[in-house]
């Protein structure tokens, strides 16, 4: 029985697998001004926190506290790579808002 459970776990892992290219272009949009969009070219091993910080700077967001959504869902970035985020949320487009914007 334990072999069957192990096989099911491997199958579930394979279903979650998303092929991530070596170079990725991510798009970031200001939540308060949807016309402001920047693109960041990165790799799957880069930390998502770093990429978001660069995008926020390019978009003119000066707050130290930044919120990110992808596909309408809030995204937790702490300690995750770009590849982790792509596998988990399956999107390359994100909205950024500062704590000041959120209130």
SEDO-267862 format. One record per atom (N, C-alpha, C): y, x, z; atom name; residue number from 1. Coordinates in Angstrom, 1 decimal. Layout:
! residues N
<r><y>Y</y><x>X</x><z>Z</z><atom>CA</atom><n>NUM</n></r>
...
This chain:
! residues 103
<r><y>-1.2</y><x>0.8</x><z>0.0</z><atom>N</atom><n>1</n></r>
<r><y>0.0</y><x>0.0</x><z>0.0</z><atom>CA</atom><n>1</n></r>
<r><y>1.3</y><x>0.8</x><z>0.0</z><atom>C</atom><n>1</n></r>
<r><y>1.3</y><x>2.0</x><z>0.7</z><atom>N</atom><n>2</n></r>
<r><y>2.5</y><x>2.8</x><z>0.8</z><atom>CA</atom><n>2</n></r>
<r><y>2.8</y><x>3.4</x><z>-0.6</z><atom>C</atom><n>2</n></r>
<r><y>1.8</y><x>3.6</x><z>-1.4</z><atom>N</atom><n>3</n></r>
<r><y>2.0</y><x>4.1</x><z>-2.8</z><atom>CA</atom><n>3</n></r>
<r><y>2.8</y><x>3.1</x><z>-3.6</z><atom>C</atom><n>3</n></r>
<r><y>2.4</y><x>1.8</x><z>-3.5</z><atom>N</atom><n>4</n></r>
<r><y>3.1</y><x>0.8</x><z>-4.2</z><atom>CA</atom><n>4</n></r>
<r><y>4.6</y><x>0.7</x><z>-3.8</z><atom>C</atom><n>4</n></r>
<r><y>4.8</y><x>0.8</x><z>-2.5</z><atom>N</atom><n>5</n></r>
<r><y>6.2</y><x>0.7</x><z>-2.0</z><atom>CA</atom><n>5</n></r>
<r><y>7.0</y><x>1.9</x><z>-2.5</z><atom>C</atom><n>5</n></r>
<r><y>6.4</y><x>3.1</x><z>-2.6</z><atom>N</atom><n>6</n></r>
<r><y>7.1</y><x>4.3</x><z>-3.1</z><atom>CA</atom><n>6</n></r>
<r><y>7.4</y><x>4.1</x><z>-4.6</z><atom>C</atom><n>6</n></r>
<r><y>6.5</y><x>3.5</x><z>-5.3</z><atom>N</atom><n>7</n></r>
<r><y>6.7</y><x>3.3</x><z>-6.8</z><atom>CA</atom><n>7</n></r>
<r><y>7.9</y><x>2.3</x><z>-7.0</z><atom>C</atom><n>7</n></r>
<r><y>7.9</y><x>1.3</x><z>-6.2</z><atom>N</atom><n>8</n></r>
<r><y>9.0</y><x>0.3</x><z>-6.3</z><atom>CA</atom><n>8</n></r>
<r><y>10.4</y><x>1.0</x><z>-6.0</z><atom>C</atom><n>8</n></r>
<r><y>10.4</y><x>1.9</x><z>-5.0</z><atom>N</atom><n>9</n></r>
<r><y>11.6</y><x>2.6</x><z>-4.7</z><atom>CA</atom><n>9</n></r>
<r><y>12.1</y><x>3.4</x><z>-5.8</z><atom>C</atom><n>9</n></r>
<r><y>11.2</y><x>4.1</x><z>-6.5</z><atom>N</atom><n>10</n></r>
<r><y>11.5</y><x>5.0</x><z>-7.6</z><atom>CA</atom><n>10</n></r>
<r><y>12.0</y><x>4.1</x><z>-8.8</z><atom>C</atom><n>10</n></r>
<r><y>11.4</y><x>3.0</x><z>-9.0</z><atom>N</atom><n>11</n></r>
<r><y>11.9</y><x>2.1</x><z>-10.1</z><atom>CA</atom><n>11</n></r>
<r><y>13.3</y><x>1.6</x><z>-9.8</z><atom>C</atom><n>11</n></r>
<r><y>13.6</y><x>1.2</x><z>-8.5</z><atom>N</atom><n>12</n></r>
<r><y>14.9</y><x>0.8</x><z>-8.2</z><atom>CA</atom><n>12</n></r>
<r><y>15.9</y><x>1.9</x><z>-8.4</z><atom>C</atom><n>12</n></r>
<r><y>15.6</y><x>3.1</x><z>-8.1</z><atom>N</atom><n>13</n></r>
<r><y>16.4</y><x>4.3</x><z>-8.3</z><atom>CA</atom><n>13</n></r>
<r><y>16.7</y><x>4.5</x><z>-9.8</z><atom>C</atom><n>13</n></r>
<r><y>15.7</y><x>4.3</x><z>-10.6</z><atom>N</atom><n>14</n></r>
<r><y>15.9</y><x>4.5</x><z>-12.1</z><atom>CA</atom><n>14</n></r>
<r><y>16.8</y><x>3.4</x><z>-12.6</z><atom>C</atom><n>14</n></r>
<r><y>16.7</y><x>2.2</x><z>-12.1</z><atom>N</atom><n>15</n></r>
<r><y>17.6</y><x>1.1</x><z>-12.6</z><atom>CA</atom><n>15</n></r>
<r><y>19.0</y><x>1.4</x><z>-12.3</z><atom>C</atom><n>15</n></r>
<r><y>19.3</y><x>2.1</x><z>-11.1</z><atom>N</atom><n>16</n></r>
<r><y>20.7</y><x>2.4</x><z>-10.8</z><atom>CA</atom><n>16</n></r>
<r><y>21.2</y><x>3.6</x><z>-11.6</z><atom>C</atom><n>16</n></r>
<r><y>20.4</y><x>4.3</x><z>-12.2</z><atom>N</atom><n>17</n></r>
<r><y>20.8</y><x>5.5</x><z>-12.9</z><atom>CA</atom><n>17</n></r>
<r><y>21.7</y><x>5.2</x><z>-14.1</z><atom>C</atom><n>17</n></r>
<r><y>22.9</y><x>5.8</x><z>-14.2</z><atom>N</atom><n>18</n></r>
<r><y>23.8</y><x>5.7</x><z>-15.3</z><atom>CA</atom><n>18</n></r>
<r><y>24.0</y><x>7.1</x><z>-15.8</z><atom>C</atom><n>18</n></r>
<r><y>23.8</y><x>7.2</x><z>-17.1</z><atom>N</atom><n>19</n></r>
<r><y>24.0</y><x>8.5</x><z>-17.8</z><atom>CA</atom><n>19</n></r>
<r><y>25.5</y><x>8.8</x><z>-17.8</z><atom>C</atom><n>19</n></r>
<r><y>25.9</y><x>9.9</x><z>-17.1</z><atom>N</atom><n>20</n></r>
<r><y>27.4</y><x>10.3</x><z>-17.0</z><atom>CA</atom><n>20</n></r>
<r><y>27.6</y><x>11.5</x><z>-17.9</z><atom>C</atom><n>20</n></r>
<r><y>28.6</y><x>11.4</x><z>-18.8</z><atom>N</atom><n>21</n></r>
<r><y>28.9</y><x>12.6</x><z>-19.6</z><atom>CA</atom><n>21</n></r>
<r><y>29.5</y><x>13.8</x><z>-18.8</z><atom>C</atom><n>21</n></r>
<r><y>29.5</y><x>14.9</x><z>-19.5</z><atom>N</atom><n>22</n></r>
<r><y>30.0</y><x>16.2</x><z>-18.8</z><atom>CA</atom><n>22</n></r>
<r><y>31.6</y><x>16.1</x><z>-18.6</z><atom>C</atom><n>22</n></r>
<r><y>32.3</y><x>15.4</x><z>-19.5</z><atom>N</atom><n>23</n></r>
<r><y>33.7</y><x>15.3</x><z>-19.4</z><atom>CA</atom><n>23</n></r>
<r><y>34.0</y><x>13.8</x><z>-19.5</z><atom>C</atom><n>23</n></r>
<r><y>34.8</y><x>13.3</x><z>-18.5</z><atom>N</atom><n>24</n></r>
<r><y>35.1</y><x>11.9</x><z>-18.3</z><atom>CA</atom><n>24</n></r>
<r><y>36.6</y><x>11.7</x><z>-18.3</z><atom>C</atom><n>24</n></r>
<r><y>37.1</y><x>10.7</x><z>-19.0</z><atom>N</atom><n>25</n></r>
<r><y>38.5</y><x>10.3</x><z>-18.9</z><atom>CA</atom><n>25</n></r>
<r><y>38.6</y><x>9.1</x><z>-18.1</z><atom>C</atom><n>25</n></r>
<r><y>39.4</y><x>9.2</x><z>-17.0</z><atom>N</atom><n>26</n></r>
<r><y>39.6</y><x>8.0</x><z>-16.1</z><atom>CA</atom><n>26</n></r>
<r><y>41.0</y><x>7.5</x><z>-16.3</z><atom>C</atom><n>26</n></r>
<r><y>41.2</y><x>6.2</x><z>-16.3</z><atom>N</atom><n>27</n></r>
<r><y>42.5</y><x>5.6</x><z>-16.5</z><atom>CA</atom><n>27</n></r>
<r><y>43.0</y><x>4.9</x><z>-15.2</z><atom>C</atom><n>27</n></r>
<r><y>44.2</y><x>5.2</x><z>-14.8</z><atom>N</atom><n>28</n></r>
<r><y>44.8</y><x>4.7</x><z>-13.6</z><atom>CA</atom><n>28</n></r>
<r><y>46.0</y><x>3.9</x><z>-13.9</z><atom>C</atom><n>28</n></r>
<r><y>46.2</y><x>2.8</x><z>-13.3</z><atom>N</atom><n>29</n></r>
<r><y>47.3</y><x>1.9</x><z>-13.5</z><atom>CA</atom><n>29</n></r>
<r><y>48.0</y><x>1.5</x><z>-12.2</z><atom>C</atom><n>29</n></r>
<r><y>49.3</y><x>1.5</x><z>-12.1</z><atom>N</atom><n>30</n></r>
<r><y>50.0</y><x>1.1</x><z>-10.9</z><atom>CA</atom><n>30</n></r>
<r><y>49.8</y><x>-0.4</x><z>-10.7</z><atom>C</atom><n>30</n></r>
<r><y>49.4</y><x>-0.8</x><z>-9.5</z><atom>N</atom><n>31</n></r>
<r><y>49.2</y><x>-2.2</x><z>-9.2</z><atom>CA</atom><n>31</n></r>
<r><y>50.5</y><x>-3.0</x><z>-9.3</z><atom>C</atom><n>31</n></r>
<r><y>51.6</y><x>-2.4</x><z>-8.9</z><atom>N</atom><n>32</n></r>
<r><y>52.9</y><x>-3.1</x><z>-9.0</z><atom>CA</atom><n>32</n></r>
<r><y>53.6</y><x>-3.1</x><z>-10.3</z><atom>C</atom><n>32</n></r>
<r><y>53.1</y><x>-2.2</x><z>-11.2</z><atom>N</atom><n>33</n></r>
<r><y>53.7</y><x>-2.1</x><z>-12.6</z><atom>CA</atom><n>33</n></r>
<r><y>52.6</y><x>-1.8</x><z>-13.6</z><atom>C</atom><n>33</n></r>
<r><y>51.9</y><x>-2.8</x><z>-14.1</z><atom>N</atom><n>34</n></r>
<r><y>50.7</y><x>-2.6</x><z>-14.9</z><atom>CA</atom><n>34</n></r>
<r><y>51.0</y><x>-1.8</x><z>-16.2</z><atom>C</atom><n>34</n></r>
<r><y>52.3</y><x>-1.7</x><z>-16.6</z><atom>N</atom><n>35</n></r>
<r><y>52.7</y><x>-1.0</x><z>-17.8</z><atom>CA</atom><n>35</n></r>
<r><y>52.5</y><x>0.5</x><z>-17.6</z><atom>C</atom><n>35</n></r>
<r><y>52.6</y><x>1.0</x><z>-16.4</z><atom>N</atom><n>36</n></r>
<r><y>52.5</y><x>2.4</x><z>-16.0</z><atom>CA</atom><n>36</n></r>
<r><y>51.0</y><x>2.8</x><z>-15.9</z><atom>C</atom><n>36</n></r>
<r><y>50.5</y><x>3.6</x><z>-16.9</z><atom>N</atom><n>37</n></r>
<r><y>49.1</y><x>4.0</x><z>-16.9</z><atom>CA</atom><n>37</n></r>
<r><y>49.1</y><x>5.5</x><z>-17.2</z><atom>C</atom><n>37</n></r>
<r><y>48.2</y><x>6.2</x><z>-16.5</z><atom>N</atom><n>38</n></r>
<r><y>47.9</y><x>7.6</x><z>-16.8</z><atom>CA</atom><n>38</n></r>
<r><y>46.4</y><x>7.8</x><z>-17.0</z><atom>C</atom><n>38</n></r>
<r><y>46.1</y><x>8.8</x><z>-17.8</z><atom>N</atom><n>39</n></r>
<r><y>44.7</y><x>9.2</x><z>-18.0</z><atom>CA</atom><n>39</n></r>
<r><y>44.5</y><x>10.6</x><z>-17.4</z><atom>C</atom><n>39</n></r>
<r><y>43.3</y><x>10.7</x><z>-16.8</z><atom>N</atom><n>40</n></r>
<r><y>43.0</y><x>12.0</x><z>-16.2</z><atom>CA</atom><n>40</n></r>
<r><y>41.6</y><x>12.4</x><z>-16.7</z><atom>C</atom><n>40</n></r>
<r><y>41.6</y><x>13.6</x><z>-17.3</z><atom>N</atom><n>41</n></r>
<r><y>40.3</y><x>14.2</x><z>-17.8</z><atom>CA</atom><n>41</n></r>
<r><y>39.7</y><x>15.0</x><z>-16.7</z><atom>C</atom><n>41</n></r>
<r><y>38.4</y><x>14.7</x><z>-16.4</z><atom>N</atom><n>42</n></r>
<r><y>37.7</y><x>15.4</x><z>-15.3</z><atom>CA</atom><n>42</n></r>
<r><y>36.2</y><x>15.5</x><z>-15.5</z><atom>C</atom><n>42</n></r>
<r><y>35.5</y><x>16.0</x><z>-14.5</z><atom>N</atom><n>43</n></r>
<r><y>34.1</y><x>16.2</x><z>-14.6</z><atom>CA</atom><n>43</n></r>
<r><y>33.4</y><x>15.3</x><z>-13.6</z><atom>C</atom><n>43</n></r>
<r><y>32.1</y><x>15.0</x><z>-13.7</z><atom>N</atom><n>44</n></r>
<r><y>31.4</y><x>14.2</x><z>-12.8</z><atom>CA</atom><n>44</n></r>
<r><y>31.3</y><x>14.8</x><z>-11.4</z><atom>C</atom><n>44</n></r>
<r><y>31.4</y><x>16.2</x><z>-11.3</z><atom>N</atom><n>45</n></r>
<r><y>31.3</y><x>16.8</x><z>-10.0</z><atom>CA</atom><n>45</n></r>
<r><y>32.6</y><x>17.0</x><z>-9.2</z><atom>C</atom><n>45</n></r>
<r><y>33.7</y><x>16.6</x><z>-9.8</z><atom>N</atom><n>46</n></r>
<r><y>35.0</y><x>16.6</x><z>-9.2</z><atom>CA</atom><n>46</n></r>
<r><y>35.1</y><x>15.6</x><z>-8.1</z><atom>C</atom><n>46</n></r>
<r><y>35.8</y><x>15.8</x><z>-7.0</z><atom>N</atom><n>47</n></r>
<r><y>36.0</y><x>14.9</x><z>-6.0</z><atom>CA</atom><n>47</n></r>
<r><y>36.9</y><x>13.8</x><z>-6.4</z><atom>C</atom><n>47</n></r>
<r><y>36.5</y><x>12.5</x><z>-6.2</z><atom>N</atom><n>48</n></r>
<r><y>37.3</y><x>11.4</x><z>-6.7</z><atom>CA</atom><n>48</n></r>
<r><y>38.7</y><x>11.4</x><z>-5.9</z><atom>C</atom><n>48</n></r>
<r><y>38.7</y><x>11.8</x><z>-4.7</z><atom>N</atom><n>49</n></r>
<r><y>39.9</y><x>11.8</x><z>-3.9</z><atom>CA</atom><n>49</n></r>
<r><y>41.0</y><x>12.7</x><z>-4.5</z><atom>C</atom><n>49</n></r>
<r><y>40.5</y><x>13.8</x><z>-5.1</z><atom>N</atom><n>50</n></r>
<r><y>41.4</y><x>14.8</x><z>-5.7</z><atom>CA</atom><n>50</n></r>
<r><y>42.0</y><x>14.1</x><z>-7.0</z><atom>C</atom><n>50</n></r>
<r><y>41.2</y><x>13.5</x><z>-7.8</z><atom>N</atom><n>51</n></r>
<r><y>41.6</y><x>12.9</x><z>-9.0</z><atom>CA</atom><n>51</n></r>
<r><y>42.6</y><x>11.7</x><z>-8.8</z><atom>C</atom><n>51</n></r>
<r><y>42.3</y><x>11.0</x><z>-7.7</z><atom>N</atom><n>52</n></r>
<r><y>43.2</y><x>9.9</x><z>-7.4</z><atom>CA</atom><n>52</n></r>
<r><y>44.6</y><x>10.4</x><z>-6.9</z><atom>C</atom><n>52</n></r>
<r><y>44.5</y><x>11.5</x><z>-6.2</z><atom>N</atom><n>53</n></r>
<r><y>45.8</y><x>12.1</x><z>-5.7</z><atom>CA</atom><n>53</n></r>
<r><y>46.6</y><x>12.6</x><z>-6.9</z><atom>C</atom><n>53</n></r>
<r><y>46.0</y><x>13.2</x><z>-7.9</z><atom>N</atom><n>54</n></r>
<r><y>46.7</y><x>13.6</x><z>-9.1</z><atom>CA</atom><n>54</n></r>
<r><y>47.3</y><x>12.4</x><z>-9.8</z><atom>C</atom><n>54</n></r>
<r><y>46.5</y><x>11.4</x><z>-10.0</z><atom>N</atom><n>55</n></r>
<r><y>46.9</y><x>10.2</x><z>-10.7</z><atom>CA</atom><n>55</n></r>
<r><y>48.1</y><x>9.5</x><z>-10.0</z><atom>C</atom><n>55</n></r>
<r><y>48.0</y><x>9.4</x><z>-8.6</z><atom>N</atom><n>56</n></r>
<r><y>49.1</y><x>8.8</x><z>-7.9</z><atom>CA</atom><n>56</n></r>
<r><y>50.4</y><x>9.6</x><z>-8.0</z><atom>C</atom><n>56</n></r>
<r><y>50.3</y><x>10.9</x><z>-8.0</z><atom>N</atom><n>57</n></r>
<r><y>51.5</y><x>11.8</x><z>-8.2</z><atom>CA</atom><n>57</n></r>
<r><y>52.1</y><x>11.5</x><z>-9.6</z><atom>C</atom><n>57</n></r>
<r><y>51.2</y><x>11.5</x><z>-10.6</z><atom>N</atom><n>58</n></r>
<r><y>51.7</y><x>11.2</x><z>-12.0</z><atom>CA</atom><n>58</n></r>
<r><y>52.4</y><x>9.9</x><z>-12.1</z><atom>C</atom><n>58</n></r>
<r><y>51.9</y><x>8.9</x><z>-11.4</z><atom>N</atom><n>59</n></r>
<r><y>52.4</y><x>7.5</x><z>-11.4</z><atom>CA</atom><n>59</n></r>
<r><y>53.6</y><x>7.4</x><z>-10.5</z><atom>C</atom><n>59</n></r>
<r><y>54.0</y><x>8.4</x><z>-9.8</z><atom>N</atom><n>60</n></r>
<r><y>55.2</y><x>8.3</x><z>-8.9</z><atom>CA</atom><n>60</n></r>
<r><y>54.9</y><x>7.7</x><z>-7.6</z><atom>C</atom><n>60</n></r>
<r><y>53.7</y><x>7.6</x><z>-7.1</z><atom>N</atom><n>61</n></r>
<r><y>53.4</y><x>7.0</x><z>-5.8</z><atom>CA</atom><n>61</n></r>
<r><y>53.4</y><x>8.1</x><z>-4.8</z><atom>C</atom><n>61</n></r>
<r><y>54.3</y><x>8.0</x><z>-3.8</z><atom>N</atom><n>62</n></r>
<r><y>54.5</y><x>9.1</x><z>-2.9</z><atom>CA</atom><n>62</n></r>
<r><y>53.8</y><x>8.9</x><z>-1.5</z><atom>C</atom><n>62</n></r>
<r><y>53.3</y><x>7.7</x><z>-1.3</z><atom>N</atom><n>63</n></r>
<r><y>52.7</y><x>7.4</x><z>0.0</z><atom>CA</atom><n>63</n></r>
<r><y>51.4</y><x>8.3</x><z>0.2</z><atom>C</atom><n>63</n></r>
<r><y>51.2</y><x>8.6</x><z>1.4</z><atom>N</atom><n>64</n></r>
<r><y>50.0</y><x>9.4</x><z>1.8</z><atom>CA</atom><n>64</n></r>
<r><y>48.7</y><x>8.5</x><z>1.8</z><atom>C</atom><n>64</n></r>
<r><y>49.0</y><x>7.2</x><z>2.0</z><atom>N</atom><n>65</n></r>
<r><y>47.9</y><x>6.2</x><z>2.1</z><atom>CA</atom><n>65</n></r>
<r><y>47.8</y><x>5.5</x><z>0.8</z><atom>C</atom><n>65</n></r>
<r><y>46.7</y><x>5.6</x><z>0.1</z><atom>N</atom><n>66</n></r>
<r><y>46.6</y><x>5.0</x><z>-1.3</z><atom>CA</atom><n>66</n></r>
<r><y>45.3</y><x>4.1</x><z>-1.3</z><atom>C</atom><n>66</n></r>
<r><y>45.4</y><x>3.0</x><z>-1.9</z><atom>N</atom><n>67</n></r>
<r><y>44.3</y><x>2.1</x><z>-2.1</z><atom>CA</atom><n>67</n></r>
<r><y>43.9</y><x>2.1</x><z>-3.6</z><atom>C</atom><n>67</n></r>
<r><y>42.6</y><x>2.0</x><z>-3.9</z><atom>N</atom><n>68</n></r>
<r><y>42.2</y><x>2.0</x><z>-5.3</z><atom>CA</atom><n>68</n></r>
<r><y>41.2</y><x>0.9</x><z>-5.4</z><atom>C</atom><n>68</n></r>
<r><y>41.4</y><x>0.2</x><z>-6.6</z><atom>N</atom><n>69</n></r>
<r><y>40.4</y><x>-0.9</x><z>-6.9</z><atom>CA</atom><n>69</n></r>
<r><y>39.9</y><x>-0.6</x><z>-8.3</z><atom>C</atom><n>69</n></r>
<r><y>38.7</y><x>-1.0</x><z>-8.5</z><atom>N</atom><n>70</n></r>
<r><y>38.0</y><x>-0.9</x><z>-9.9</z><atom>CA</atom><n>70</n></r>
<r><y>37.3</y><x>-2.1</x><z>-10.2</z><atom>C</atom><n>70</n></r>
<r><y>37.6</y><x>-2.8</x><z>-11.2</z><atom>N</atom><n>71</n></r>
<r><y>36.9</y><x>-4.0</x><z>-11.5</z><atom>CA</atom><n>71</n></r>
<r><y>37.2</y><x>-5.1</x><z>-10.5</z><atom>C</atom><n>71</n></r>
<r><y>38.3</y><x>-5.0</x><z>-9.8</z><atom>N</atom><n>72</n></r>
<r><y>38.7</y><x>-6.0</x><z>-8.8</z><atom>CA</atom><n>72</n></r>
<r><y>38.1</y><x>-5.8</x><z>-7.5</z><atom>C</atom><n>72</n></r>
<r><y>37.3</y><x>-4.7</x><z>-7.3</z><atom>N</atom><n>73</n></r>
<r><y>36.8</y><x>-4.4</x><z>-6.0</z><atom>CA</atom><n>73</n></r>
<r><y>37.5</y><x>-3.2</x><z>-5.4</z><atom>C</atom><n>73</n></r>
<r><y>37.7</y><x>-3.2</x><z>-4.1</z><atom>N</atom><n>74</n></r>
<r><y>38.2</y><x>-2.0</x><z>-3.4</z><atom>CA</atom><n>74</n></r>
<r><y>37.2</y><x>-0.9</x><z>-3.5</z><atom>C</atom><n>74</n></r>
<r><y>37.6</y><x>0.3</x><z>-3.7</z><atom>N</atom><n>75</n></r>
<r><y>36.7</y><x>1.4</x><z>-3.8</z><atom>CA</atom><n>75</n></r>
<r><y>36.9</y><x>2.4</x><z>-2.6</z><atom>C</atom><n>75</n></r>
<r><y>35.8</y><x>2.8</x><z>-2.0</z><atom>N</atom><n>76</n></r>
<r><y>35.8</y><x>3.8</x><z>-1.0</z><atom>CA</atom><n>76</n></r>
<r><y>35.5</y><x>5.1</x><z>-1.6</z><atom>C</atom><n>76</n></r>
<r><y>36.5</y><x>6.0</x><z>-1.5</z><atom>N</atom><n>77</n></r>
<r><y>36.5</y><x>7.3</x><z>-2.2</z><atom>CA</atom><n>77</n></r>
<r><y>36.0</y><x>8.5</x><z>-1.3</z><atom>C</atom><n>77</n></r>
<r><y>36.1</y><x>8.4</x><z>0.0</z><atom>N</atom><n>78</n></r>
<r><y>35.9</y><x>9.5</x><z>0.9</z><atom>CA</atom><n>78</n></r>
<r><y>34.5</y><x>10.2</x><z>0.7</z><atom>C</atom><n>78</n></r>
<r><y>34.6</y><x>11.5</x><z>0.3</z><atom>N</atom><n>79</n></r>
<r><y>33.4</y><x>12.3</x><z>0.1</z><atom>CA</atom><n>79</n></r>
<r><y>32.6</y><x>12.0</x><z>-1.1</z><atom>C</atom><n>79</n></r>
<r><y>33.1</y><x>11.2</x><z>-2.0</z><atom>N</atom><n>80</n></r>
<r><y>32.4</y><x>10.9</x><z>-3.2</z><atom>CA</atom><n>80</n></r>
<r><y>32.9</y><x>11.6</x><z>-4.4</z><atom>C</atom><n>80</n></r>
<r><y>32.0</y><x>11.9</x><z>-5.3</z><atom>N</atom><n>81</n></r>
<r><y>32.4</y><x>12.6</x><z>-6.6</z><atom>CA</atom><n>81</n></r>
<r><y>32.7</y><x>11.5</x><z>-7.6</z><atom>C</atom><n>81</n></r>
<r><y>33.3</y><x>12.0</x><z>-8.7</z><atom>N</atom><n>82</n></r>
<r><y>33.6</y><x>11.0</x><z>-9.8</z><atom>CA</atom><n>82</n></r>
<r><y>32.3</y><x>10.4</x><z>-10.4</z><atom>C</atom><n>82</n></r>
<r><y>31.2</y><x>11.2</x><z>-10.5</z><atom>N</atom><n>83</n></r>
<r><y>30.0</y><x>10.7</x><z>-10.9</z><atom>CA</atom><n>83</n></r>
<r><y>29.4</y><x>9.6</x><z>-10.0</z><atom>C</atom><n>83</n></r>
<r><y>29.6</y><x>9.8</x><z>-8.7</z><atom>N</atom><n>84</n></r>
<r><y>29.1</y><x>8.8</x><z>-7.7</z><atom>CA</atom><n>84</n></r>
<r><y>29.8</y><x>7.5</x><z>-7.9</z><atom>C</atom><n>84</n></r>
<r><y>31.1</y><x>7.6</x><z>-8.1</z><atom>N</atom><n>85</n></r>
<r><y>31.9</y><x>6.3</x><z>-8.3</z><atom>CA</atom><n>85</n></r>
<r><y>31.5</y><x>5.7</x><z>-9.6</z><atom>C</atom><n>85</n></r>
<r><y>31.3</y><x>6.4</x><z>-10.7</z><atom>N</atom><n>86</n></r>
<r><y>30.9</y><x>5.8</x><z>-12.0</z><atom>CA</atom><n>86</n></r>
<r><y>29.6</y><x>5.2</x><z>-11.9</z><atom>C</atom><n>86</n></r>
<r><y>28.7</y><x>5.8</x><z>-11.2</z><atom>N</atom><n>87</n></r>
<r><y>27.3</y><x>5.2</x><z>-11.0</z><atom>CA</atom><n>87</n></r>
<r><y>27.4</y><x>3.9</x><z>-10.2</z><atom>C</atom><n>87</n></r>
<r><y>28.2</y><x>3.9</x><z>-9.2</z><atom>N</atom><n>88</n></r>
<r><y>28.3</y><x>2.8</x><z>-8.2</z><atom>CA</atom><n>88</n></r>
<r><y>29.1</y><x>1.6</x><z>-8.8</z><atom>C</atom><n>88</n></r>
<r><y>30.2</y><x>1.9</x><z>-9.5</z><atom>N</atom><n>89</n></r>
<r><y>31.1</y><x>0.8</x><z>-9.9</z><atom>CA</atom><n>89</n></r>
<r><y>31.1</y><x>0.6</x><z>-11.4</z><atom>C</atom><n>89</n></r>
<r><y>30.5</y><x>1.5</x><z>-12.2</z><atom>N</atom><n>90</n></r>
<r><y>30.4</y><x>1.4</x><z>-13.6</z><atom>CA</atom><n>90</n></r>
<r><y>31.7</y><x>1.1</x><z>-14.4</z><atom>C</atom><n>90</n></r>
<r><y>32.8</y><x>1.8</x><z>-14.0</z><atom>N</atom><n>91</n></r>
<r><y>34.1</y><x>1.6</x><z>-14.6</z><atom>CA</atom><n>91</n></r>
<r><y>34.8</y><x>2.9</x><z>-14.7</z><atom>C</atom><n>91</n></r>
<r><y>35.7</y><x>3.0</x><z>-15.7</z><atom>N</atom><n>92</n></r>
<r><y>36.6</y><x>4.2</x><z>-15.8</z><atom>CA</atom><n>92</n></r>
<r><y>38.1</y><x>3.8</x><z>-15.6</z><atom>C</atom><n>92</n></r>
<r><y>38.3</y><x>2.5</x><z>-15.4</z><atom>N</atom><n>93</n></r>
<r><y>39.7</y><x>2.0</x><z>-15.2</z><atom>CA</atom><n>93</n></r>
<r><y>39.9</y><x>1.6</x><z>-13.7</z><atom>C</atom><n>93</n></r>
<r><y>41.0</y><x>2.0</x><z>-13.2</z><atom>N</atom><n>94</n></r>
<r><y>41.3</y><x>1.8</x><z>-11.8</z><atom>CA</atom><n>94</n></r>
<r><y>42.7</y><x>1.4</x><z>-11.6</z><atom>C</atom><n>94</n></r>
<r><y>43.0</y><x>0.6</x><z>-10.5</z><atom>N</atom><n>95</n></r>
<r><y>44.4</y><x>0.3</x><z>-10.1</z><atom>CA</atom><n>95</n></r>
<r><y>44.7</y><x>1.0</x><z>-8.8</z><atom>C</atom><n>95</n></r>
<r><y>45.9</y><x>1.6</x><z>-8.7</z><atom>N</atom><n>96</n></r>
<r><y>46.3</y><x>2.3</x><z>-7.5</z><atom>CA</atom><n>96</n></r>
<r><y>47.5</y><x>1.6</x><z>-6.9</z><atom>C</atom><n>96</n></r>
<r><y>47.4</y><x>1.5</x><z>-5.6</z><atom>N</atom><n>97</n></r>
<r><y>48.5</y><x>0.9</x><z>-4.8</z><atom>CA</atom><n>97</n></r>
<r><y>48.7</y><x>1.7</x><z>-3.6</z><atom>C</atom><n>97</n></r>
<r><y>50.0</y><x>1.8</x><z>-3.1</z><atom>N</atom><n>98</n></r>
<r><y>50.2</y><x>2.5</x><z>-1.9</z><atom>CA</atom><n>98</n></r>
<r><y>50.2</y><x>1.6</x><z>-0.7</z><atom>C</atom><n>98</n></r>
<r><y>50.2</y><x>2.1</x><z>0.5</z><atom>N</atom><n>99</n></r>
<r><y>50.2</y><x>1.3</x><z>1.7</z><atom>CA</atom><n>99</n></r>
<r><y>51.5</y><x>0.5</x><z>1.7</z><atom>C</atom><n>99</n></r>
<r><y>52.6</y><x>1.1</x><z>1.2</z><atom>N</atom><n>100</n></r>
<r><y>53.9</y><x>0.4</x><z>1.2</z><atom>CA</atom><n>100</n></r>
<r><y>53.8</y><x>-0.8</x><z>0.3</z><atom>C</atom><n>100</n></r>
<r><y>53.2</y><x>-0.7</x><z>-0.8</z><atom>N</atom><n>101</n></r>
<r><y>53.0</y><x>-1.9</x><z>-1.7</z><atom>CA</atom><n>101</n></r>
<r><y>52.2</y><x>-3.0</x><z>-1.1</z><atom>C</atom><n>101</n></r>
<r><y>51.2</y><x>-2.6</x><z>-0.3</z><atom>N</atom><n>102</n></r>
<r><y>50.3</y><x>-3.6</x><z>0.3</z><atom>CA</atom><n>102</n></r>
<r><y>51.0</y><x>-4.3</x><z>1.5</z><atom>C</atom><n>102</n></r>
<r><y>51.9</y><x>-3.6</x><z>2.1</z><atom>N</atom><n>103</n></r>
<r><y>52.7</y><x>-4.2</x><z>3.2</z><atom>CA</atom><n>103</n></r>
<r><y>52.2</y><x>-3.8</x><z>4.5</z><atom>C</atom><n>103</n></r>
